[in-house]
Amino acid sequence: MMKRLIPELSLQNVRIANPEHVTEVIQNMIRDGQNKLQVVADFDRTLSKYTHRGQICSTCHNVLEEGHVLPEFYKDEARALRDHYFPIEMNPKLTIEEKIPVMVEWWTKAHGLLSKCHITKDDVRIMVENSTARLRDGCTWFFDQLQATDIPLLIFSAGIGDVIIEVIKHQATLHDNMKVVSNYLEYDDQGKMTGFQDEMIHVYNKNEGAIHDSDYFQKLEHRNNVILMGDSLGDLHMADGAVGVQNKLKIGFLNVKVEESLELYMKKYDIVILEDETLNVVNAILRKVLQSEQ
């Protein structure tokens, strides 16, 4: 039944622990149509690619390391931080509780390091344009369809908001149905970065503060069907503030440590997509929901 409904769900790189549940949720979303739907998505490695033509792509923070704008000391120290902390973030043997203080430490050091460089908004734009950051294949169609049908898209990222905005502007369109919640740079009167705005968002605090203290989800309480897209276990909490949710479809992109992490991801996510650089599965589901209105 599920594979007849959405043939893409039978692809070799798609894993589903409970097909009956997934079928029921998708059928409910198709029945309820676009006016009941909202989408909440992570950015790095979720809307953006992990690899492109065999090369690993930049995350938001990597964009800054790749560019020719920042001094070598920044690149060296940022790389050293990532080499130390990223394996801890991705270690399936550690609990989220064990990882949280380590992630806070990493983000604090990384943001402090960047604050020493006094970059400008133009620097960010130039670095993005010359970076290897890439939106997934099909992402532009996904953005455009959500905009055309007035479906809200919340992009919730522990990356750098200024970079995300520029990537979307450069490779797709930043539509008015999108809200990007992330770590934004703060600038002085001369347009130079002095630090970061608001509270830090890291991989494992997406259920706190930020969007959940605002009225974003309250305004969307009539949209009680949620498609949630992420690539880490912390992303599962991005829509915790959503009101009156009746159907939630959790789609996880597993890009690294596939064998070690697959069992855990299948327990947490409804659909797990392995080593894929497209939004084909998500777009197939969205297409079905939109067709129900025609």
Buried (B, 14 or more C-beta within 10 A) or exposed (E): EBBEBBEBBEBEEBBBBEBEEBBBBBBBBBEBBBEBBBBBBBBBBBBBBBBBEEEEBBBBBBBBBBBEBBEEEBBEBBEEBBEEBEEBBBBEEEEBEEBBEBBBBBBEBBBEBBBEBBBBBEBBBBBBBEBBBBBBBBBBBBBEBBBEBEBBBBBBBBBBBBBBBBBBEBBBEBEEBBBBBBBBBEBEEEEBBEEBEEEBBBBBBBBBBBBBEEEBBEEBEEBBBBBBBBBBBBBBBBBBBBEEBEBBBBBBBBBBEBEEBBEBBBEBBBBBBBEBBBBBBBBBBBEBBBEEEE
